[in-house]
Amino acid sequence: FVCTPVKTIQFILSDLKKYLAPQTLVTDVGSTKQEIVKKTQQVGLKNFIGGHPIAGTEKSGMKAAQLNLFKNKKWIFTPDNKTNSSSLKLLELIVQKFGAKVELMKAKDHDALFAAFSHVPNLLSYTLAASINDKKLISKLIFAGSSLRDMTRLAESPVEMWRDIALSNSGEILLSLEKLEKKIGILKQALTKKDVRNLEKVLREGQGVRGKIVPS
């Protein structure tokens, strides 16, 4: 298991092959998959299966360790048509021992999905916090309520980790940002024109999706 930021995973994989027996099974826990899988192909690391446990918090380091971190969480693997079925079965058994539930998908599908579900939300949290980096606003943070705290919680995450994720999955992240920009454009136009109908339409659409993310 290679458990480092995604760009570091690629460097490690480049050096790892010479220390391993051909049958040694290798996986990772990176939040992006296409670049990492491509690197293993370039270096000829054949018995590799990309992995991504959907678990963790914005905290880092040993103090943030959790005993049952993976219990009832999804653990995604991205096998391809060359993946050894017995190797995949072994990995599934291992992570099931951690309490995780295995899901399989293609590396490209994984990166598109998590650009929308994880990467953009994290980057927006940093960006929202950065947008209030104004002396007048910073001096009044005692008045900030749960809205700002909740929306910027993810900005506590390690910058190096999210820098690497953003660069590793930039194409899919940009596509997700384009969709977000369209919604923001509709919102801005509705506010400019005092367009109640379109303003409410955006708000209700968002409320409806939120209800599917966190059912009441």
C-alpha positions in Angstrom: 0.0 0.0 0.0 1.5 3.3 -1.1 0.0 6.0 1.1 1.4 9.4 0.2 0.2 12.5 -1.8 -0.6 11.6 -5.4 2.5 13.2 -7.0 4.7 11.4 -4.5 3.0 8.1 -5.3 4.2 8.4 -8.9 7.8 9.0 -7.8 7.6 6.0 -5.4 6.2 3.7 -8.1 9.1 4.6 -10.4 11.6 3.4 -7.8 9.6 0.6 -6.3 9.8 -2.0 -9.1 13.5 -2.8 -8.6 12.8 -3.8 -5.0 9.9 -6.1 -5.7 9.4 -9.7 -6.8 7.3 -9.8 -10.0 4.3 -11.3 -8.2 4.3 -8.6 -5.5 0.9 -6.9 -5.4 0.9 -3.1 -5.2 -1.9 -0.7 -4.6 -2.3 3.0 -3.5 -4.8 5.2 -1.7 -4.6 8.3 -4.0 -7.6 10.5 -4.7 -6.8 10.5 -8.4 -6.3 7.4 -10.6 -5.5 8.1 -14.3 -2.0 9.6 -13.8 -1.0 7.0 -11.3 -2.2 4.1 -13.4 -0.4 5.6 -16.4 2.9 5.8 -14.4 2.7 2.1 -13.5 2.3 1.3 -17.2 5.3 3.4 -18.1 7.6 1.8 -15.5 6.3 -1.7 -16.2 4.9 -2.3 -12.7 2.5 -5.1 -13.8 0.8 -6.3 -10.6 -0.6 -2.9 -9.6 -4.3 -2.1 -8.9 -5.3 1.5 -8.2 -7.2 2.1 -5.0 -9.0 5.0 -3.3 -10.7 4.6 0.2 -13.5 7.1 0.6 -12.6 8.0 4.2 -10.8 10.6 6.2 -11.2 14.2 7.4 -9.6 17.5 6.9 -7.2 16.7 9.7 -3.7 15.1 9.1 -0.9 13.5 11.1 -0.9 10.7 13.7 -3.1 12.7 16.1 -5.9 12.5 13.5 -5.8 8.7 13.3 -9.1 6.9 13.8 -9.3 3.2 14.8 -12.4 2.4 12.6 -11.6 4.9 9.8 -12.7 2.5 7.0 -15.7 0.8 8.7 -18.7 0.9 6.3 -16.8 3.2 3.9 -16.5 2.7 0.2 -13.1 1.5 -1.1 -12.8 1.9 -4.8 -10.4 -0.1 -7.0 -9.7 0.7 -10.7 -8.7 -2.6 -12.3 -8.2 -2.8 -16.1 -8.5 -5.7 -18.6 -5.0 -6.8 -17.7 -5.6 -7.0 -13.9 -5.0 -10.4 -12.4 -8.4 -11.6 -10.9 -6.8 -13.4 -8.0 -4.8 -10.2 -7.1 -8.0 -8.2 -7.1 -9.8 -10.8 -5.0 -6.9 -10.6 -2.5 -7.1 -6.8 -2.2 -10.9 -7.1 -1.8 -10.5 -9.5 1.1 -7.9 -7.3 2.8 -9.9 -4.1 2.8 -13.0 -6.0 3.7 -11.1 -6.9 6.9 -10.8 -3.2 7.6 -14.6 -3.0 7.4 -14.7 -1.3 4.0 -17.1 -2.0 1.1 -15.4 -2.6 -2.3 -16.5 -0.9 -5.5 -14.9 -1.2 -8.9 -14.8 1.4 -11.7 -12.6 2.6 -14.5 -9.9 5.1 -13.7 -11.3 7.7 -16.0 -14.8 7.4 -14.5 -13.3 7.6 -11.0 -11.5 10.9 -11.8 -14.6 12.5 -13.4 -16.8 11.5 -10.5 -14.5 12.7 -7.7 -13.7 15.9 -9.5 -17.4 16.8 -8.9 -17.9 15.1 -5.6 -14.6 15.9 -3.8 -11.9 17.8 -5.7 -14.0 20.9 -6.6 -15.7 21.1 -3.2 -12.3 21.1 -1.5 -10.8 23.7 -3.8 -13.8 25.9 -3.4 -13.4 25.8 0.4 -9.9 27.2 0.1 -11.1 29.8 -2.5 -14.0 30.9 -0.4 -11.8 31.4 2.6 -9.2 33.3 0.4 -12.0 35.6 -0.9 -12.6 37.1 2.5 -8.9 37.8 3.1 -9.5 41.5 3.5 -8.4 43.5 6.5 -11.9 44.8 7.2 -13.5 41.4 7.0 -10.7 39.6 8.9 -11.0 42.0 11.8 -14.7 41.2 12.1 -14.5 37.4 12.1 -15.9 37.2 15.6 -19.3 37.7 13.9 -18.8 34.8 11.5 -21.4 32.0 12.1 -21.8 28.4 11.2 -22.2 29.1 7.5 -18.7 30.3 7.0 -17.2 27.7 9.4 -19.0 24.9 7.6 -18.1 26.1 4.1 -14.4 26.6 4.9 -13.8 23.5 7.1 -12.1 21.7 4.2 -9.6 24.5 3.9 -7.9 23.0 7.0 -6.7 20.1 4.8 -3.0 19.8 3.9 -2.2 22.2 1.1 0.4 19.9 -0.4 -2.1 17.1 -0.7 -4.7 19.2 -2.5 -2.1 20.9 -4.7 -1.1 17.5 -6.0 -4.7 16.3 -6.5 -5.6 19.5 -8.3 -2.7 19.2 -10.7 -3.1 15.4 -11.2 -6.8 15.7 -12.1 -6.9 19.2 -13.6 -8.8 18.2 -16.8 -11.8 16.8 -15.0 -11.7 19.5 -12.4 -11.9 22.2 -15.1 -14.9 20.5 -16.6 -16.6 20.5 -13.2 -15.7 24.1 -12.7 -17.3 25.0 -16.0 -20.6 23.6 -14.8 -20.3 25.5 -11.6 -19.5 28.7 -13.5 -22.7 28.3 -15.5 -24.8 28.1 -12.3 -22.9 31.1 -10.8 -23.6 33.0 -14.1 -27.3 32.3 -13.7 -27.2 33.4 -10.1 -25.4 36.7 -10.9 -27.7 37.5 -13.7 -30.8 36.8 -11.5 -29.4 39.1 -8.9 -28.5 41.8 -11.4 -32.0 41.8 -12.9 -33.8 41.1 -9.6 -35.1 38.0 -11.3 -37.0 36.2 -8.6 -38.0 33.3 -10.7 -34.5 32.3 -11.8 -33.0 33.1 -8.4 -35.5 30.8 -6.7 -35.0 28.1 -9.4 -31.2 27.9 -8.6 -31.9 27.8 -4.9 -34.5 25.1 -5.1 -32.4 23.0 -7.5 -29.5 23.1 -5.0 -31.9 22.4 -2.1 -33.2 19.3 -3.9 -29.8 17.9 -4.6 -28.7 18.5 -1.0 -31.7 16.5 0.1 -30.3 13.6 -1.9 -26.8 14.0 -0.5 -28.1 14.1 3.1 -31.6 12.6 3.2 -33.7 13.9 6.0 
